[in-house]
Amino acid sequence: MISAPGTTMSRIHDRLFRLNEEIDRLRAEERLTEGELGMLEHLDDDARRDAAVGGPLERDDARMTAGDVARFRTTLAGLQSRRARLEAKRERLLERLG
């Protein structure tokens, strides 16, 4: 069934389309962030080992990489949380469609 422009069904379909696009965008951003986080975790692991046997420069490097890892984990959690909220919103809209 095709809805006429301006009807409630049409507005719901439009909102669903926009939500799906945003969810897809967030998933892509999550994948990129996960990849970068994985790389940073490897660098952090190396930096921590170097700091254990090195001097002040190595310890500073380890602190910086640990900070980067923490920031990327926070970013990833935010993306996942936003996507989960949008998916819940999409489910509510789908329920309204019947």
VMD Tcl script that draws the C-alpha trace (Angstrom):
set ca {
  {0.00 0.00 0.00}
  {1.41 3.40 -0.99}
  {0.66 6.30 1.32}
  {-0.30 9.70 0.09}
  {2.18 12.48 0.83}
  {1.52 14.15 4.15}
  {-0.22 11.19 5.77}
  {0.93 9.73 9.05}
  {2.13 6.58 7.27}
  {4.18 8.64 4.85}
  {5.78 10.60 7.69}
  {6.60 7.38 9.52}
  {8.15 5.91 6.37}
  {10.22 9.07 5.91}
  {11.40 8.93 9.51}
  {12.25 5.24 9.17}
  {14.27 5.95 6.04}
  {16.25 8.70 7.80}
  {16.76 6.52 10.87}
  {18.05 3.64 8.75}
  {20.50 5.95 7.00}
  {21.78 7.30 10.32}
  {22.05 3.78 11.80}
  {24.06 2.67 8.76}
  {26.32 5.72 9.07}
  {26.90 4.99 12.76}
  {27.70 1.33 12.04}
  {30.31 2.40 9.48}
  {31.80 4.86 11.97}
  {31.83 2.13 14.63}
  {33.75 -0.22 12.32}
  {36.35 2.48 11.63}
  {36.64 3.35 15.30}
  {36.99 -0.33 16.25}
  {39.81 -0.71 13.72}
  {41.63 2.35 15.02}
  {41.07 1.22 18.60}
  {42.59 -2.18 17.82}
  {45.66 -0.51 16.35}
  {45.95 1.81 19.35}
  {45.62 -1.09 21.77}
  {48.56 -2.81 20.08}
  {50.60 0.39 20.25}
  {49.60 0.82 23.89}
  {50.67 -2.72 24.70}
  {54.07 -2.08 23.12}
  {54.41 1.28 24.86}
  {53.63 -0.26 28.26}
  {56.30 -2.90 27.74}
  {58.81 -0.26 26.68}
  {57.90 1.85 29.73}
  {58.54 -1.10 32.03}
  {62.18 -1.27 30.93}
  {62.75 2.26 29.65}
  {63.06 5.72 31.01}
  {60.87 8.82 31.35}
  {60.29 9.22 27.60}
  {58.92 5.71 27.33}
  {56.67 6.26 30.35}
  {55.36 9.51 28.81}
  {54.67 7.66 25.56}
  {52.83 4.93 27.47}
  {50.67 7.55 29.23}
  {49.81 9.17 25.90}
  {48.87 5.90 24.20}
  {46.80 4.86 27.24}
  {44.94 8.17 26.95}
  {44.33 7.58 23.25}
  {42.93 4.11 23.97}
  {40.63 5.50 26.67}
  {39.35 8.24 24.34}
  {38.64 5.79 21.52}
  {36.86 3.42 23.91}
  {34.68 6.31 25.07}
  {34.01 7.33 21.48}
  {33.08 3.78 20.52}
  {30.76 3.43 23.52}
  {29.06 6.70 22.56}
  {28.54 5.52 18.98}
  {27.13 2.20 20.15}
  {24.82 3.93 22.62}
  {23.53 6.36 19.98}
  {22.96 3.52 17.52}
  {21.08 1.50 20.17}
  {18.81 4.49 20.90}
  {18.08 4.96 17.19}
  {17.39 1.24 16.74}
  {14.91 1.36 19.65}
  {13.26 4.39 18.09}
  {13.06 2.54 14.76}
  {11.40 -0.43 16.50}
  {8.79 1.86 18.04}
  {8.03 3.35 14.64}
  {7.75 -0.10 13.07}
  {5.28 -1.10 15.79}
  {3.17 1.94 14.91}
  {3.04 0.75 11.33}
  {1.52 -2.48 12.54}
}
mol new
graphics top color blue
foreach p $ca { graphics top sphere $p radius 0.5 }
foreach p [lrange $ca 0 end-1] q [lrange $ca 1 end] { graphics top cylinder $p $q radius 0.2 }
display resetview
